[in-house]
Each structure stands twice: as structure tokens, then as C-alpha cells.
Amino acid sequence: MQRFVKIFLQLTLLIALGINPQSTIYAQTNWDIRINTITTVETPDHMILKAYFNVFDPSTGNAVTNAELSNAQVTLLNNNLVANGDLKEPDVPIYVALVLDTSGSMAGSADVLKNAAKLALSNTPNNSFFSVVQFDEEIKLLQDFTENIAALSYAIDQMKISNRGTCLYDAAYSAVEAMAKAPAGRRAVILFTDGKDETKEGKLCSKHSYQELINLAMKGQVPIHTIGLSVNAANINSLELESMAASTGGFSAIGNQANLEKSFTEIMNALKAQWMVEATIYPRNGENNAVLSLNVSENESLNTAFVITSNTDYPGPPSPVQAQLDGLFFIPQNQSYDLQLSLTSPELVKYVKVSLWDQKGGSKAAEYIFNDPASTNTFNIPSDQLTVGREYDIRIIAVSRSDDLPFAIVRSDDGKTSTEIVHTFTFDPSAMLPQVSIQSVVPSGNDLMVNIATTNSNLISGFDGWLVDENTKTLVQNSNFSQAKFDSNSGSILLPLEENKIPNGKYTLVVRALGNENQVYATQQYEGIVYNVKRPSFFQKVTKALIASPIYLFSIIGIILAVVVFFMVTNMREKSLTGTPVLQGRLGGKGKDKKGKRQVSALAADEPIPGWPRPTPSQPVGHPIPKQVRPTPTSQPVHATPAASSNMLDQTLVGAPVNLDATVVGYNAPSLPLLNFNVDVPGIGRQLQINQLPFSIGRNDTSLVLNDISVSRRHGEISFNPVSGAYFYTDLNSSNGSQVNGTPIPPSQPIQLSSGSRVRIGHNFEFVFTIS
């Protein structure tokens, strides 16, 4: 019955594969496959199958020891999945139990049996362990499993023939049962007997039946190899021994005393000629009918059926093309996304399709095709069709070149496959743009040190800013500054106020974070900065300079000392000659003679001195010309606010950061311009007065909303320069561009507007800019 099922499964497989059964059976008439042991290992993704087998010749019943096999395959009939197998030598040891009959009928053949068994042990397979068991009506273990051939030979010599019956089935049953205690590996029993299962009186000897023995051996995957000694044909059941071997995957040899050694050798050769095939398979949960196919030559193949059991329902082998979403990155420069995708076997993929779906509305927002992908890809996805604040699904599929069908590119943890990668994200560009925060503003001498923190600093190329006079609301002259980017997310900017001669006052600081093309990413103000610095006087500056350069100080002291010494020497010389001080009476002074009378000096008071100008009548002689007294300059001090004066003395900074949405702060109150449209604007009409600057125009989230497909989300902006008092229009890198007076303008470049300038937005809107 079992052989009939095997043949039926083989024919079913051959018909399913479109093979002519007659030609295949003809190719298999010489050899066949006999599976000894099957092991399986279940993993989360697949099952690893190992089948240990022999190739044998059905005409002789002997194992083929010189077979050349190739291209092994395992086919699961439940799902028609075919897996390639690797042919190898067995990778686990084999445990063999020699179960030898020592009943009374063996009295005349005991020596022949011992010699044949010991000779067989000289031809054992690699990595094999043997045990020796003798039986009659009792079962006795002579040697447990060992690789020591000498110990096995000694155990065989200890066998003793009794005058008792042959409990054949019980002996084999006990040997198979003991195999469960052996270490992991292959199993085999070599059963030798010269008789049938009966007592000395001719009654049934064993407690276990033949079928119980076969069932236990098949369940434990223990092949029983049988050797029959036919001294008396009436005493041995050759057909039963052959059937026992065939049913359990073993071999059988029946002979007389003369060829007993040959019988043992044939069984050992069969053990040595075992093969192993290893394959990765995907069975269904439960029992699975399978077929092992082997190629033995170019035109010949062998097939045998077997059954495996799985506790897992595997979905099948993975797709040749698998995909992984490596990242989704927002690009602030062009308001788009870079989608990074890796693929296996990209040469099989015709194109990758990326579609964007509005989660709330359930509609497709956009779809993009990328042909001929590579192993690693970066696909740029525009965001002009997306609405800020909404959630979207990115759906990715890879389409085959051969049949235009999508591959099953992903597999979930539970084994289910899908042709789509789905990734959900919220479109919020502001969260990904750099932000700037003024942490503090502190004095640094007569300058200011501004400490700044940023986010996404890798996108920032630099900073700029200026000071605004809080009293006049105007830009402070020479207060503009610029700064290169920081190496990290924080840094400091020094404002050289003293060098730029910034006057004392109360100011607002404006700082902007810039991109590579000088686009403004973020702006912040810091209000209430009180700058009140006392500048050093002329003498303080001179003193500071002299202290800084001592050589000049020593030079001046030297000059002064030289002048003093000169006058002292001159005075002493004059006195030594005349006895009179050098200058006495020289300027009209009168001396006295020896008698005490005053004398007119040699130089009269009105005597002209060479080189000196004569006095005019309005300037009496002898009276010095009065010096013109210049008043000392005074400056009105700039008083700090009460909050500032309580915290600082000469240098005071007071303020706190305030976030700004606009990038430019208006300082001179501009005129209020009008926009005169060529068509009616919903909710506005044909004329609109601008009440705030800068004034943004776009499809949504702007000062003026134009709901038209040709208008970008942020299309353009009208701004005012308080220094020049001029208005400007800037195209914010829109998709369809802008025109001023009929001429297309470059993006991100301010164009000055005058009263009467015509500005075109997209395809359908145009307005005339008029200053009221």
C-alpha cells in the first residue's frame, strides 16, 4: 500500500510538471532513492530541510556506492513550490546498534557470526558510533555506543549461545526504543538472525508485533537493516526481513555461512554511501507531500515521495525584488522632498511609481514615475500640490520589466507580502526650516555681544541684521552687520558699535538667518537695548595711548626735562656774568642802584624788541593780550528707562526677544499703496489698499489669497525699504513666474515699483501699483 502511494505521488508530480511519465520511469528503472532520515528546522521566514538517503538498485536490493548526483530539487505538491537543494555528505554522526541473535539455533554458526561482525567493524562509516546487543528470549547490552573498535570486538567475543528461543520483534523494538536516548544524529539498527520469532516450543516469543515494530521504527526514523542466515530455509522468514528493511528505509541481505561476511559488508557499504540534501522550503501548516528529484546524468533523473510536517504556514519565497524606504528629507531651498529608496535586483525593475494620497480626503494628490532605478536611489518629489498641515500617504511600487506587474517588494513581520510601501507624513515645511533665537545681548567694552541659538544649522549659510532706533523707528546708520555661519547650533556675534560711532540711545536689534542664496529662513527682534556709553576725553585718550606706548611717555618727559635744564643753565650763566637774573628788567622792569634808587632798565618798557610787533593804540603797551576763552563742550546725557537704570551704570542693556514674521522692519511710515486689478478678485473686487508691509501674495497662507492653479502657494511679496523710501516686488521662486511692466523678472530678486507699475501674477491676474 505504501509503495502504491509513493508511485501515485511521483506520477502526479510528473504530470503536473509536464514530463512524460513513461520516459521518466524508464530512466528510473535501474536505480531508486531510499530516504533514511528527515530533519527540519522551522525559522520565522522559512523551513530548512535535510534529507539523508541512499541510491539503490531495486533489482539487487543493494545500495549504489558510485552514484554521481547533481541538481537536487525538492517540490512541495501542496503549493507547487520548487526549491533547489545542495548535495552534501551527511553532517551529523550515525549511531548503529548491532542486534545479534544468540538463540539455540545459532549453536553451529556462532564463530562465523563473530568473525563476520568483527570484520564489518573494520569498514565503518566516518563519524559513526556502534553498540552491541545479544538476544534470545532475553535482551542483553554487551557494549554501549562507542567509537572504540577494540571494545566492540571484545564485546562480540563475549556473546554466548543459549538453548532458548528467538524473541526477534522484542529485541529490535528495544533497540529502536533505546535510540531515542542517543545524541542527535542519524540512527540505524543492524538486526541479525537465523530464525523466526518463536520460542523453543514453536510459539510466538515477542510481546510486540511485527507491525508495532515497523510503526515505532518509522516514527523514530530508525532504518532497520536485516541480515538473515538461512541455514535452514524453514527456520527463517526471508520475505519478512526484506519487508522490514524496505518499510523502514534499510537494506536486507540473506545468505548462508559462506557469504555471511559479504552480507555484513553490503550493509556497511550502504551506511557509508548515504547522501544528504539540504534545501530551504516554504511548506503549508500541517502535512505536506513532497518529492525529491535528483539528476544522475544528462537525461536521467530519480524521484521519490515523502511527507514533511510544518507548524507554520509559510507564505512562500521572497520576491527577487525587495525595496526599503531609507529616508524622506525636506529640501528648504526648493520646497521639495528627497525620497531615498534602495532596491534588490534593480535590473528587473522597469520603473518605480511614487504617488501621494491625501489621508483625510482619500484622493490622489500627485503621482511621479522614475524609470530605470538603481540599487540606491534619490527621487525628488515636489510639494506644490500639497497643503500645509495635512497628512499624506506616500505609496511606492516597483513594476516588472517582463510583465508590467508590481513586485511583492515588502514582507511584514507576520510573513504577509505587499506590493506597496506606504509611509505617512504631515506636510509642515516650517517645522523643517531653520529657526533663530537671540539668547542674550551683553556689553563687551563699548560694543555688544549677541548670543544666538539656531536649529537646522546645516542649512544656514550666514546671518545679517541691524539696529532700529525705538524713538524714531528708523534704521540706525552704520549699524548693519553680517556674520558667517556657526560650526554648531549656537554662537556669538560682536557688534562694533564704538568703531561705527553708534550714538547713545534705545534700540531694537534685528537678526536674520540666511540660506545659500541669501533667502531669509527666520527673523527675530530683541527690543529695549539701552546703549549709554561715556566716551573718553582727549586727555584720557592721550593718557591711555601713552600708557599703551611707554616710549612716547618717556620721550615727552625727556623733552620737558631738557627744556627745564636749558633754562636753568642759561639763568645761571647770566647771573654769573651780570649778577642779575636772566629776565629781570628785560621787559620794562626797573632796577635799583647801589644807593637804592630805581633805575630805568636798559630795555625801556616801550622799547621795541626785535621780532616783536609794535602795540597798536588800542592795545596799551605793557598789558598782555587777553586769551579767548572757549567754553567747555557739554552734552545732554541720554537717560535710560527706569528698568534699565536700576540694573546698569554707564553701559546698560535692557530688552527681551520678540518673534517677527516679516523679514524687514518698517521705520519711516510709508504711504499706503493701492492695487488695481484687471479682473474681479473674489471677496475684494478690483481694488485693494495695502495696510501692512511686507505684503505677501499666493494661493494660501498669504496676505492676499488668489485661488488659481497658476498661482503658487507663496508666489510673490511687496516690501518697503525705509532707507530709500522705495517699494519693491520680489518673486518668491514661483512655478509660473511674475512680470513687471510686461517683462519676466528673476526669482528672489527685488524689483523696484513706482506708481503705475503693472505686476502680473501667474496667468490670470494683473494689478497696477498706485501710491495713494
Disulfide bonds with the S-S distance in Angstrom:
Cys167-Cys205 1.69
